[in-house]
């Protein structure tokens, strides 16, 4: 990664010294892909593939961390997930909310069902009672 890309990644993800109005705003999947490439290089990982334009990726949300990264993507066609990626502090609740809950809301929302108590623990148990 050249110096310009590192500076861009730092300014976008870590905050940098730029004011908010001067900051570059990237789509989430682009920033997450840049984070993969940056972490891959920081960990001197020559085995994992670099994410380039047009690749399909999966974006994983992160908990607060030392790099101040909000997310990190990985290539869909990766044959092996590196250990440095597995060690990241994933925000499982946020990923569940964005992956499962939003998708279900998109599908079921058009039916106008009242799903206000869907998160109650007894809902799942009652669903399968005979």
Kinemage of the C-alpha trace (Angstrom):
@kinemage 1
@onewidth
@group {chain A} dominant
@subgroup {mainchain}
@vectorlist {calphas} color= white
{ca unk a 1} P 0.000 0.000 0.000
{ca unk a 2} L 1.502 3.325 -0.981
{ca unk a 3} L 1.685 6.375 1.285
{ca unk a 4} L -1.384 8.028 -0.262
{ca unk a 5} L -3.561 4.971 0.373
{ca unk a 6} L -2.308 4.737 3.966
{ca unk a 7} L -3.093 8.406 4.561
{ca unk a 8} L -6.571 7.966 3.061
{ca unk a 9} L -7.247 4.897 5.194
{ca unk a 10} L -6.024 6.716 8.298
{ca unk a 11} L -8.128 9.815 7.611
{ca unk a 12} L -11.262 7.824 6.796
{ca unk a 13} L -11.083 5.220 9.548
{ca unk a 14} L -9.058 6.667 12.394
{ca unk a 15} L -10.247 10.221 12.086
{ca unk a 16} L -6.949 11.924 11.248
{ca unk a 17} L -6.498 15.642 11.729
{ca unk a 18} L -8.979 16.749 9.078
{ca unk a 19} L -12.212 18.442 10.075
{ca unk a 20} L -15.456 16.639 9.362
{ca unk a 21} L -16.284 18.794 6.355
{ca unk a 22} L -12.955 17.950 4.692
{ca unk a 23} L -13.167 14.215 5.365
{ca unk a 24} L -13.755 11.769 2.531
{ca unk a 25} L -16.940 9.762 2.971
{ca unk a 26} L -16.831 6.215 1.640
{ca unk a 27} L -19.554 3.593 1.413
{ca unk a 28} L -19.319 1.094 4.271
{ca unk a 29} L -18.259 -1.857 2.130
{ca unk a 30} L -15.454 0.193 0.547
{ca unk a 31} L -14.096 1.327 3.925
{ca unk a 32} L -14.333 -2.252 5.246
{ca unk a 33} L -12.393 -3.536 2.224
{ca unk a 34} L -9.706 -0.886 2.720
{ca unk a 35} L -9.507 -1.990 6.355
{ca unk a 36} L -8.900 -5.608 5.254
{ca unk a 37} L -6.115 -4.508 2.919
{ca unk a 38} L -4.537 -2.298 5.595
{ca unk a 39} L -4.667 -5.002 8.297
{ca unk a 40} L -3.378 -7.585 5.814
{ca unk a 41} L -0.361 -5.405 5.154
{ca unk a 42} L 0.184 -4.519 8.827
{ca unk a 43} L 0.222 -8.230 9.667
{ca unk a 44} L 2.591 -8.909 6.763
{ca unk a 45} L 0.140 -11.461 5.399
{ca unk a 46} L 1.367 -12.542 1.967
{ca unk a 47} L -0.991 -15.551 1.782
{ca unk a 48} L -4.377 -13.795 1.959
{ca unk a 49} L -5.667 -12.176 -1.190
{ca unk a 50} L -5.938 -8.379 -1.424
{ca unk a 51} L -9.446 -7.034 -1.993
{ca unk a 52} L -9.651 -5.211 -5.320
{ca unk a 53} L -12.426 -3.455 -7.219
{ca unk a 54} L -15.249 -5.790 -8.205
{ca unk a 55} L -14.581 -8.527 -5.645
{ca unk a 56} L -17.456 -9.852 -3.572
{ca unk a 57} L -16.917 -9.392 0.149
{ca unk a 58} L -18.636 -9.968 3.455
{ca unk a 59} L -18.587 -7.021 5.867
{ca unk a 60} L -18.198 -7.736 9.575
{ca unk a 61} L -18.966 -5.067 12.183
{ca unk a 62} L -16.391 -4.479 14.921
{ca unk a 63} L -16.533 -3.404 18.555
{ca unk a 64} L -14.459 -0.363 19.585
{ca unk a 65} L -10.784 -1.177 19.011
{ca unk a 66} L -7.316 0.401 19.016
{ca unk a 67} L -7.414 1.121 15.275
{ca unk a 68} L -10.860 2.766 15.608
{ca unk a 69} L -12.165 0.615 12.769
{ca unk a 70} L -15.925 0.194 12.517
{ca unk a 71} L -15.868 -2.775 10.152
{ca unk a 72} L -13.647 -5.119 8.203
{ca unk a 73} L -14.512 -7.083 5.076
{ca unk a 74} L -13.121 -10.357 3.833
{ca unk a 75} L -13.277 -11.856 0.331
{ca unk a 76} L -16.079 -14.345 -0.266
{ca unk a 77} L -13.740 -16.639 -2.178
{ca unk a 78} L -11.073 -16.725 0.565
{ca unk a 79} L -9.990 -20.326 1.092
{ca unk a 80} L -8.578 -19.665 4.564
{ca unk a 81} L -9.482 -16.913 7.027
{ca unk a 82} L -6.257 -15.641 8.631
{ca unk a 83} L -5.776 -15.723 12.394
{ca unk a 84} L -5.301 -11.936 12.623
{ca unk a 85} L -8.813 -11.527 11.176
{ca unk a 86} L -10.302 -14.091 13.570
{ca unk a 87} L -8.757 -12.180 16.492
{ca unk a 88} L -10.641 -8.960 15.659
{ca unk a 89} L -13.265 -7.825 18.210
{ca unk a 90} L -16.445 -8.629 16.275
{ca unk a 91} L -19.718 -7.046 17.372
{ca unk a 92} L -21.948 -10.106 17.104
{ca unk a 93} L -25.094 -8.310 18.304
{ca unk a 94} L -24.738 -5.551 15.707
{ca unk a 95} L -24.029 -8.084 12.953
{ca unk a 96} L -27.108 -10.092 13.961
{ca unk a 97} L -29.183 -6.950 13.926
{ca unk a 98} L -27.980 -5.813 10.511
{ca unk a 99} L -27.866 -9.221 8.841
{ca unk a 100} L -30.881 -11.016 10.292
{ca unk a 101} L -33.245 -8.429 11.750
{ca unk a 102} L -33.097 -5.949 8.868
{ca unk a 103} L -33.527 -8.696 6.272
{ca unk a 104} L -36.525 -10.120 8.114
{ca unk a 105} L -37.996 -6.651 8.480
{ca unk a 106} L -37.640 -6.123 4.733
{ca unk a 107} L -39.438 -9.399 4.038
{ca unk a 108} L -42.089 -9.357 6.759
{ca unk a 109} L -42.541 -5.573 6.953
{ca unk a 110} L -44.778 -5.510 3.877
{ca unk a 111} L -47.206 -7.857 5.656
{ca unk a 112} L -47.768 -5.283 8.445
{ca unk a 113} L -47.407 -7.917 11.167
{ca unk a 114} L -46.904 -6.685 14.724
{ca unk a 115} L -43.413 -7.909 15.572
{ca unk a 116} L -42.986 -5.757 18.711
{ca unk a 117} L -42.641 -8.763 21.029
{ca unk a 118} L -40.611 -10.906 18.607
{ca unk a 119} L -37.475 -10.540 20.725
{ca unk a 120} L -39.144 -12.005 23.823
{ca unk a 121} L -37.524 -15.269 24.916
{ca unk a 122} L -40.810 -17.136 25.256
{ca unk a 123} L -41.791 -16.458 21.626
{ca unk a 124} L -39.481 -19.164 20.316
{ca unk a 125} L -40.652 -21.654 22.958
{ca unk a 126} L -44.338 -20.965 22.261
{ca unk a 127} L -43.863 -21.318 18.543
{ca unk a 128} L -42.985 -24.998 18.868
{ca unk a 129} L -45.314 -26.025 21.705
{ca unk a 130} L -47.704 -28.818 20.759
